[in-house]
Amino acid sequence: MRGGVDQASVDKIWREAAWEVREGGITEDTEKALKALNINYIVVHNDQSAEFYHDFKNVEKFENTTNLVKFFEELGDLIYKVQ
């Protein structure tokens, strides 16, 4: 989400929200974190992706909601729009 420079953020909620999006397994908490950080789109790579670095631990949580709309999908690379 930030390229490994989380300590550079000045947003008070960044650390917890970024962890929730990357590592958390609860869809509703991830949605809240994305909205709190004012994120409009998020790129996710699943097991089918050729991308070497997979930032998210529980990618299935992005599929279990109507508040994240799949905007793009190709070869395991997905883009979701945050509603």
N, C-alpha and C positions, 0 to 999 in steps of 0.2 A: 504494500500500500504506500510505502514511502521510501523504499530502497534502503532500509536499514539505518535510517537517520532519525528514528523516533524522538531521540533526546533533543532534536533541534526544534521541535514543535512548540509554539507558544500557547496553543489551545489547552486549556485546563483539563479537558476530558479526553484529549487525544490518546494517551497511553491506554486507558481502559477500553475506549471505543475501538481502537485499532486492534487490540488483542481480541475483543469480541468478534470482530469481523473475520480476522485471520484464523483464530483458534476455537472460538465458541461453537457450540453445537445446537443452540436454540435459535430457531429462525426468527422469532419475535424480537429477541434481544439484538440480533444482527440488524434487523430492520430499523430498530430504534437508534442504533449506533450510526448507521449510514445516514439517517435523517439528521441526527444531531451534528454530524460532521458536514452536513450540506452536500453530500455526494449525490450526483445525478446519474452516473453510470458506473458500473464496476465490471472489470474484465476478470473472468474466472477460467482456469485451465483444469480440465478433468483428466482422468487417467488415459484418455485417448489422444490427448494433445502431445505434439512433438516438442512443446516448450519444455526446456530443461527445469526451470524453476517454477514450482507449484506453490503459490503463496498461501493457499487456503487448505486447512486440515479437513474440514467437513463440507465438501462441495455440494453434497446432496441437500443441504439446508437452503440453497438458493432456488431449488426446484419446488419447494414445499410452500409457496406463498403466492398470493395474487398481487402483493405489493412490489414484487420484483418481476418485471416483464422481460422475457427473453427477447432481446433486440436483434441478436446475431448468434449464429451457431455454425461452426465449420471445423471438422476434424478435431473435436475436443476443446476448441477455443470458443468461449461464450461471452457475450456482452449482455448485461442486464440493465434495464432502465429502472431506476428507483422511483416509485410512484409516490 
